[in-house]
């Protein structure tokens, strides 16, 4: 989990689920699900099993299963 008051610049990789409530800039490559919470902002190239956007995602997005954009989400 990337908390609401956390800013991360760089690369995230792994196989577990990731929840973003803060700011991430760079690259996210995970084989698990990615969720961007309502207060979360991601400026990155994203590759994940599934992506759920309730906040904001700016960048390329690729999912092996599905991409879901919730009512308040922006892609």
Buried (B, 14 or more C-beta within 10 A) or exposed (E): EBBEEEEBEEEBEEEEBBBBBBBBBBBBBBEEBBBBBEBBBBEBBBBBBBBBBBBBBEBEBEBEEEBBBBEEBEB
